[in-house]
C-alpha cells in the first residue's frame, strides 16, 4: 500500500525549518532528505529513519523494522512523529553521521 501524500506532507511539516527537510517520490513511496542527505523513508504511512549509532542512543528503546520486504532494518518511528522538536533533533543527529551525497555523474552527449 502506497503512502498518502497528505501523510508525507504532515510528517515533513513537523521538522524545524533548519533541518531543511524535503521529500521525493521513490518507487511508489517517499524518501526524505535533510539538507540534501537522504536520511529516512516513508512507506505504508510509516516513518523509517536510517540507523546510526547516534540515532539509536537518542531514541533509547528502538524499534527496528524493514520499510519494505527485502530492505535492511531501519529505525521505525511510531507515535513520536507529532513531536517536532524530538523529530528534528533525531534528523540532525542522523544527518551528521551520514556521509555526504556523492556528486551525480554528468551524462555525455553524443
C-alpha positions as CSV (number, residue, x, y, z in Angstrom):
1,X,0.0,0.0,0.0
2,X,1.5,3.3,-1.0
3,X,1.8,6.2,1.4
4,X,-0.6,9.1,1.2
5,X,0.9,12.4,0.1
6,X,-1.0,14.2,2.8
7,X,0.7,12.0,5.4
8,X,4.1,12.7,4.0
9,X,3.4,16.5,4.0
10,X,2.2,16.2,7.6
11,X,5.4,14.5,8.7
12,X,7.7,16.9,6.8
13,X,5.8,19.9,8.4
14,X,6.8,18.5,11.9
15,X,10.5,19.2,11.3
16,X,12.1,22.5,12.2
17,X,13.0,24.8,9.3
18,X,16.7,24.5,10.0
19,X,16.5,20.7,9.1
20,X,15.6,21.7,5.6
21,X,13.6,18.5,5.1
22,X,12.3,17.8,1.6
23,X,10.8,14.7,0.0
24,X,10.9,12.8,-3.3
25,X,8.8,10.0,-4.7
26,X,10.7,6.8,-4.8
27,X,9.2,3.5,-6.1
28,X,5.7,4.5,-5.0
29,X,6.8,5.7,-1.6
30,X,8.8,8.7,-0.4
31,X,12.4,9.4,0.5
32,X,13.2,12.2,3.0
33,X,16.2,14.4,2.7
34,X,17.7,16.8,5.3
35,X,20.0,19.4,3.8
36,X,20.5,17.2,0.8
37,X,21.2,14.0,2.7
38,X,18.9,11.0,2.3
39,X,18.0,10.1,5.9
40,X,14.6,8.5,6.0
41,X,11.8,6.9,4.1
42,X,8.0,6.8,4.4
43,X,6.5,3.5,3.5
44,X,2.9,2.5,4.1
45,X,2.4,5.8,6.0
46,X,5.1,4.9,8.5
47,X,8.4,6.8,9.1
48,X,11.7,4.8,9.0
49,X,15.0,6.6,9.7
50,X,18.4,5.3,8.7
51,X,20.0,3.6,11.6
52,X,23.0,5.4,13.1
53,X,24.7,5.0,16.5
54,X,23.7,8.5,17.5
55,X,20.1,7.9,16.4
56,X,19.9,4.7,18.4
57,X,21.4,6.4,21.5
58,X,19.0,9.3,21.2
59,X,15.9,7.1,20.8
60,X,16.9,4.7,23.5
61,X,14.4,1.8,23.2
62,X,14.5,1.5,19.4
63,X,12.1,-0.5,17.2
64,X,13.8,-1.7,14.1
65,X,11.9,-3.0,11.0
66,X,12.4,-3.1,7.3
67,X,10.5,-0.4,5.4
68,X,9.6,-2.8,2.7
69,X,10.2,-6.5,2.0
70,X,13.9,-7.3,1.4
71,X,15.1,-4.0,2.8
72,X,17.6,-3.6,5.7
73,X,16.1,-2.7,9.1
74,X,15.6,1.0,9.8
75,X,14.5,2.8,12.9
76,X,10.7,2.8,13.0
77,X,9.3,6.0,14.4
78,X,5.9,5.5,15.8
79,X,3.9,7.9,17.9
80,X,6.8,10.4,18.2
81,X,6.0,11.7,14.7
82,X,3.9,14.5,16.3
83,X,6.8,15.7,18.5
84,X,8.5,18.1,16.1
85,X,11.3,19.1,18.5
86,X,12.3,15.5,19.1
87,X,11.9,14.5,15.5
88,X,14.1,17.5,14.4
89,X,16.8,16.5,16.8
90,X,16.8,12.9,15.5
91,X,17.1,14.3,12.0
92,X,20.1,16.5,13.0
93,X,21.9,13.6,14.8
94,X,21.3,11.2,11.9
95,X,22.3,13.6,9.2
96,X,25.6,14.4,11.0
97,X,26.6,10.7,10.9
98,X,25.6,10.1,7.3
99,X,28.2,10.6,4.5
100,X,27.9,13.5,2.1
101,X,25.9,12.6,-1.0
102,X,28.1,11.5,-4.0
103,X,28.1,14.0,-6.8
104,X,26.0,12.9,-9.7
105,X,27.8,11.9,-12.9
106,X,27.0,14.0,-15.9
107,X,25.9,12.1,-18.9
108,X,28.0,12.6,-22.0
109,X,26.2,13.8,-25.1
110,X,26.7,12.1,-28.4
